[in-house]
Amino acid sequence: MKKLLLLTFLSLFLLNSCNSTIEKEQKKDTFVADNYTKKEVDIVMRDGTKLHTTIYAPKDTSKKYPILMQRTPYSSAPYGAGKMKTKIAPNIHLMKELNIVVYQDVRGRWMSEGVYDNMRAYIPNKKENESDEVSDTYDTIDWLVKNVENNNGNVGTWGISYPGHYATVSTIDAHPALKAASPQASIGDFFFDDFHHNGAFLLSYFRAISLFGTYKDTPTDSAWYSFPKMDSQDQYQFFLDKGPLKNLNEYFQYDKLDVANTEKDKNKIDDFFWKEIVEHPNYDSIWQSKGIIQHLDKVPSTVATMVVAGEFDAEDLYGPLETYKGIEKHGKNNYNTLVFGPWDHGKWARSTVENYVGNYYFGDSISLKYQSDVETKFFNHFLKGKGDKNSGLPEAYVFDTGKKEWKSYDAWPPKNVIKEDWFLSENQELTSDKKTTEEIKFISDIKRPVPYSEDIKTVFTPRKYMTDDQRFAARRPDVLVFETDILTDDFTLAGDILAKLKVATTGSAADWIVKVVDVHPADAEENNKKLQNHLKMSNYHLMVRSEVLRGRFRNSFEHPEPFIPNKKTDVNIRLQDVFHTFKKGHKVQIQVQSTWFPLIDLNPQTYVDNIYKADEKDFKTQTHTVFTDSSIEFSVLK
């Protein structure tokens, strides 16, 4: 009897498992396969290079459709006949409304010919058969509108992160068929996006280096790069133990030798991106030539743009904001809008209902409503509709991350914004009036740098920290804290923030980090389902904005210079835009520190020409001073 019961139980278990598998297969999204045909072509560029391109065209050929195109370094897979993506287009609405959707592997990536160049420089005055990403985009659009059946002659481009950069590229010297472009979390300049922030190296991104710097010169449908193995779950300790940056060279040596490494071998670098970073520590002509935001005066008024940025995007916040501002500055007759929402990197493209960034909850259906009410409306108006400037969308559609609500403005920053200076006063006070000038000192211990997160983890690229509770940092002696009294009225910031520090150091080099923090009241509601177990919303220290400046670049990113020990020195740090209301009952807090590890690499705190080649002996503990005539310039909404 027991055996019979056991067999019956096993039969039911297997039957249920089988049914569950069948149900999953039945639920598999087949919309693309049912409604689109896929074709893979190699489009020849003006210099003869073939770029692999995948075209999804509606099976219904009774009408004409616009073309939505994304160019990417991350692969247009799946490759091969009968293999199709299950999701295409910027969002599900644009997919189901039917559009011609195109993906292309950029030059030197995956199945495209050529050799890749990370942020390939734009060539303003090209010679015959000379190519760059701008001409590759132009040539691709030209081929598509002439060769893809049933297209209506209108093209739109979009992309998030690096594909967002290529969307920006598409607007430069644009093809006449390009009518709409949406650069989203778009890289603008690699000295300020992703791998650098104001000259400081984002050490936490080191695992992503090989993705961009492993050499390839033939098409492939398989990954040709591999990621460094850290053999640790504690990235703080891992990087602390590794010491100077030059000790990371071993992770970028792809042709290993079977002989003992000499000192020369230890300095060998096979990864062309890591080598570029190491050999160009300053904002020289190499980095300047790779920036795209310097060329936004070449965006014709025939291209409508909608720039999308996440207010808590740890990777690419500089790029989209500078892209919007650059087009706005140069394109007086351009249709140019900004969407600025409560997202981390690319979260607006996801289908989740609850909108969290790290521990912090901002509301429901925020991304879903953006996709249906904003993104779809934008592309349809310019690719299928009238295409005039009366799109029905605001100039700036921005989310107040304090009040947790959307606002619409006809300019960004709003016109009713004024600049106010708030001073880092003694007794940890943040005051609207300057008091006496005092010196506040702290020791920056090179062996115990301030962590950027209290989590024990390793990450590919960090994101969660952008809304992390900053109490762990506020309670360290090497983090200076200044805060207002409890606010009796709402205090709304709308625009950029400028930290105007007056500092000194016993050394000749230092980094400076400034954080703007919203201190919640003690009776804050505990309604956050994703809050880490060790945290409470009571007194939560929400990081609203933060930024670093490598002190050597305080006067010029091109020409670094040391500090004169113990001399009072101006250090100005521009923090990216915010739209945040510090609500009545909250407090505004400023934190100032000199290490932020391992988000950024350790500054030796003694001046060397190239930190990437610094030795262990160059790293020294120093005492830093912040003077209380330092101030924070806020953009305050009135």
Secondary structure, 3 states (H helix, E strand, C coil): CHHHHHHHHHHHHHHHHHHHHHHHHHHCCCHHHHHEEEEEEEEECCCCCEEEEEEEEECCCCCCEEEEEEEECCCCCCCCCCCCCCCCCCCHHHHHCCCEEEEEECCCCCCCCCCCCCCCCCCCCCCCCCCCHHHHHHHHHHHHHHHCCCEEEEEEEEEECHHHHHHHHHHCCCCCCEEEEEEECCCCCCCCCCCEECCEECHHHHHHHHHHHCCCCCCCCCCCCCCCCCCCCCHHHHHHHHCCHHHHHHHHCCCCCCCCCCHHHHCCCCCHHHHHHHHCCCCCHHHHHHCCHHHHHHCCCCCEEEEEEECCCCCCCHHHHHHHHHHHHHCCCCCEEEEEECCCCCHHHCCCCEEEECCEEEEECHHHHHHHHHHHHHHHHHHCCCCCCCCCCCCEEEEECCCCEEEEECCCCCCCEEEEEEEEECCCEEECCCCCCCEEEEEECCCCCCECCCCCCCCCCCCHHHHCECHHHHCCCCCEEEECCCCCCCEEEEEEEEEEEEEEECCCCCEEEEEEEEECCCCCCCCCCCCCCCCCCCCCEEEEEEEEEEHHHCCCCCCCCCCCCCCCEEEEEEEEEEEEEECCCCEEEEEEECCCECCCCCCCCCCCCCHHHCCHHHCCCEEEEEECCCEEEEEEEC
